[in-house]
Amino acid sequence: MRYTPNRMMTVNETHDPALRSWVASAQAPGTDFPIQNLPLAIVRRRGRGEPWRGGVAIGDQIVDLAALHRAHPWEGLAAEALAAAAQPKLNALMGLGPAHWSALRRALSQALREGSALRATVEPCLVPQADAEYDLPAQIGDYTDFYTSVHHATNIGKLFRPDNPLLPNYKWVPIGYHGRSSSIGVSPQAFRRPRGQIKAPDAAAPVLAPSRRLDIELEMGVFVGPGNPLGEPIPIERAEDHVFGVVLLNDWSARDIQAWEYQPLGPFLAKNFATTISPWVVTWEALAPYRVPFERPAGDPPPLPYLDDDANRRAGGVDIHLSVELRSARMAAQGLPAHTVATTNLRYTYWTVAQMVAHHTVGGCNLQPGDLLGTGTLSGPEPHQAAALIELTQGGKQPLVLPSGEQRTFLEDGDEVTLRGWCQAPGAARIGFGTCTGTVLPALAG
């Protein structure tokens, strides 16, 4: 099926805060998944060996889209989108474009509302989230990590270049590098502490050893929808037609390995051992009520024309609240809850999602459905908004104190890190992203 371009990411009936679902848990206070959200994931019932298929979250339930597809409730674009969403990955759905996505969202919203004539069709397709397990939402062909927080770039720069923390290109060009997709995993993910070459400042030679400066990076991941032909850039005014949705992303980093290896080409083993994403993809359309102006500080250079348009200036940002929680193995043993170590917001980015897409393709690079773009660490302007331990602890000089009395400069074995995200605005429902959780396992011996 061919991509159908249609800029439809505006507030519509599906965002109405007065909507209620016949799924009672969708009205629970603080739920991430009211009827105004309807995020997608790849799911199956745990322990049954069932095929993977698409699902939509509603309260504490999941609409099994493969089962719903077999019931054939709709015609037209919604039916075509449902067929694509019932597959073991969401790439086909991502490739269809905004008109199909919007048709499916509207059809699901109408079917799940109180009084819907389709309740008898949809209700047998529900699966409790408590019984589900998750796979990656898409076959991720390529992963690109950007560096969009000027606050993170400045904080890191101060640690290594106190007199010149921000490099001169930062305010002109969205900085990014191509990572790898093979070790991206879905939450909850457990991964081994990485090993790599580490060189102490006073050592004559490096050694191969487990990282002792293992860090977090609170980011958001952007899933690409329809691609572009090789050699044909995506203009900024059409960039959001190519954005399917957003997930939470933790791009774990081994700072001591990175310090030795990163010049001149950047991180390698320091980043390629694990990246964790949340299972639920909140669609770009679901975020329409939370759009905010994109503003540059007075005196900063304006973006070059290919990175600038009126729509991006007017509402290029998204107001997404974000938090990082840490729970040590000792805290878990004592029954203590996770401890919030940082809170921040996506709106602090120096470059918008549309600018990321436009810049990524301006040289002719072809994006593909299911490609993943990381925002980079989303630190805000205040100290408590630092979204990496290297910033929060000033490079390890100011340890965090946990409720158990333990101290942390960097992550220890058994530590569990959970990212959360949510949107709320006057005249709009609160929606959330679920959780993105990862646990550090000991390094392999040797």
GIRATA-V17959 format. One record per backbone hydrogen bond with DSSP energy under -0.5 kcal/mol. CO is the residue of the C=O (numbers start at 0). NH is the residue of the N-H. Records with the same first field share a line. If there is no record, write none. Layout:
CO = NH, NH
This chain:
2 = 4
3 = 98
5 = 7
7 = 9
11 = 14
12 = 15
14 = 428
15 = 18
19 = 113
21 = 23
22 = 25
23 = 26
24 = 27
27 = 30
31 = 431
32 = 58
33 = 36, 37
38 = 56
39 = 280
40 = 42, 54
41 = 134
42 = 52
43 = 132
44 = 47
52 = 42
53 = 64, 65
54 = 40
55 = 62
57 = 60
59 = 128
60 = 57
61 = 63, 126
62 = 55, 64
63 = 67
64 = 68
65 = 69
66 = 70
67 = 70, 71, 72
68 = 71
74 = 77, 78
75 = 79
76 = 80
77 = 81
78 = 82
79 = 83
80 = 84
81 = 85
83 = 86
84 = 53
89 = 93
90 = 94
91 = 95
92 = 95, 96
95 = 3
96 = 100
97 = 101
98 = 102
99 = 103
100 = 104
101 = 105
102 = 106
103 = 107
104 = 108
105 = 109
106 = 110
107 = 111
108 = 112
109 = 112
111 = 21, 22
112 = 115
115 = 118
117 = 120, 121
118 = 122
121 = 124
122 = 125
124 = 63
126 = 61
127 = 130
128 = 131
130 = 45
132 = 43
134 = 41
136 = 89
137 = 139
138 = 140
141 = 371
142 = 178
143 = 145, 373
144 = 176
147 = 149, 349, 350
148 = 152
149 = 153
150 = 154
151 = 155
152 = 156
153 = 157
154 = 158
155 = 158, 159
156 = 160
160 = 163
164 = 166
166 = 169
168 = 171, 172
172 = 174
174 = 146
176 = 144, 178
180 = 183
182 = 184, 274
184 = 276
188 = 438
190 = 440
193 = 210
195 = 208
197 = 199, 206
199 = 202
206 = 197, 208
208 = 195
212 = 254
213 = 410
214 = 252
216 = 218, 250
217 = 377
218 = 248
219 = 374
220 = 222, 246
221 = 223, 372
222 = 243, 244
223 = 369
228 = 231
230 = 232
232 = 234
234 = 237, 238
235 = 238
237 = 240
238 = 241
239 = 242
241 = 224, 243
243 = 283
244 = 222
245 = 281
246 = 220
247 = 277
248 = 218, 250
249 = 251, 275
252 = 214, 254
253 = 257
254 = 258
255 = 259
256 = 259, 260
257 = 261
261 = 265
267 = 270, 271
269 = 253
270 = 273
274 = 184
275 = 249
276 = 186
278 = 280
279 = 281
280 = 39, 282
281 = 245
282 = 286
283 = 286
284 = 287
286 = 289
287 = 290
289 = 318
291 = 316
292 = 294
296 = 299
303 = 306
304 = 307
308 = 312
309 = 313
310 = 314
311 = 315
312 = 293
315 = 352
316 = 291
317 = 319
318 = 320
319 = 345
320 = 421
321 = 343
322 = 419
323 = 340, 341
324 = 417
325 = 338
326 = 415
327 = 331
328 = 332
329 = 333
330 = 335
331 = 334
338 = 325
341 = 323
343 = 321
344 = 347
345 = 348
351 = 355
352 = 356
353 = 357
354 = 358
355 = 359
356 = 360
357 = 361
358 = 361, 362
360 = 363
363 = 230
364 = 366
366 = 227
367 = 370
370 = 223
371 = 143, 373
372 = 221
373 = 145
374 = 147
376 = 378
381 = 384
382 = 385
383 = 342
384 = 379
386 = 217
387 = 390, 391
388 = 392
389 = 394
390 = 393
392 = 396, 397
393 = 396
399 = 401, 407
401 = 404
405 = 401
407 = 399
409 = 408
411 = 414
414 = 439
415 = 326
416 = 437
417 = 324
418 = 435
419 = 322
420 = 432
421 = 320
422 = 430
424 = 427
430 = 422
433 = 420
435 = 418
436 = 187, 188
437 = 416
438 = 190, 440
439 = 413
440 = 192
